[in-house]
């Protein structure tokens, strides 16, 4: 099958402290420097950074390929090059087909235009005729669940409404190549499932998808192959599950670094996770299949003032991080005050978790509404030990089940 995306030796260099970095501004500035010389004579050449370095890859038509890595690994830079938002410093790439990009919430939208006008505007960016957009219009609006606000300027939308409409447009206007960068992180669970279902439908229709996500469950379920970026270069590529496991093992090395000092974090940084402790809530000792969990999450404000409307989310995953077992969300449960001190600790106690024995990984995040303040993969881990959850003493293996349920079996009496 013919490749849809080809890249050879791609590199992208940025100059530190320069704010005019973008496709047009970079080209203009390069020409000015070539003619008049650099304005930074006294700046040493070392004031640059390679966001990408010698990246080569190939994606065939109809493939769904994941791109994973820590924050700052170069994932978004690579997709910006493919989306022609910025130019590579070295190497070349080729895309065969119409490209639809969703690199951030509302990308390609004009804030002063209504939702309806932005649907047609983005469609024109994709090279769609007006009648093609009109044919899909009702389906897009229904998927985004913004019917009531479609004639309202999008600058008045919440970030969730923005994201829903942006994703709906990108996914429904049938580009041959769909580029999606971690747009599901701020959606609620129902919308995340809806988006993943739509992406499965897009992939099943023979279109090519490049998908960046920190959600390893989504990567391994949607993608056949994956590329792992590390410090701007490809550290691993191949089967998505194997690459995800390699990535999980690499992240495990971070456990020796205090949470407050880790640099592989996402979010806008207004608040930061500095500690996370998980223990048996019922008694000192190991966590067992029937234990309740007690979590203590330490946080701090990076701005030095009280924090308002914080939402704490903790997700417990299986040992490779590919499957979410359950999620704890302070917004869903309620109980926290609206204003929290600059530094502090929040606590959560669960009902009995009923997990099968084995290692569990924990991801944690702090949000303000739908805006992510901090996000840390593999913030903590804990081991579940076998106990007498069932009277028989027999516990299923983790490979056959993630959670346990007490239940009763009966049979009809034998009849003559």
Secondary structure as UniProt FT lines:
FT   STRAND          3..15
FT   TURN            16..17
FT   HELIX           23..36
FT   TURN            41..42
FT   TURN            45..46
FT   STRAND          48..60
FT   TURN            61..62
FT   STRAND          64..68
FT   TURN            71..72
FT   HELIX           75..82
FT   TURN            83..84
FT   STRAND          90..95
FT   STRAND          99..102
FT   TURN            105..108
FT   TURN            111..112
FT   HELIX           115..125
FT   TURN            126..127
FT   HELIX           130..144
FT   HELIX           147..149
FT   TURN            150..151
FT   HELIX           154..156
FT   HELIX           159..172
FT   TURN            173..174
FT   STRAND          177..181
FT   TURN            185..186
FT   HELIX           189..204
FT   TURN            205..206
FT   STRAND          208..212
FT   HELIX           216..222
FT   STRAND          225..230
FT   TURN            231..232
FT   STRAND          233..239
FT   HELIX           240..252
FT   HELIX           253..256
FT   HELIX           259..261
FT   STRAND          271..280
FT   STRAND          287..288
FT   TURN            289..290
FT   STRAND          293..301
FT   STRAND          307..308
FT   STRAND          310..317
FT   TURN            319..320
FT   STRAND          324..329
FT   HELIX           330..333
FT   STRAND          339..340
FT   STRAND          343..349
FT   STRAND          358..368
FT   TURN            369..370
FT   STRAND          371..385
FT   TURN            391..392
FT   TURN            398..400
//
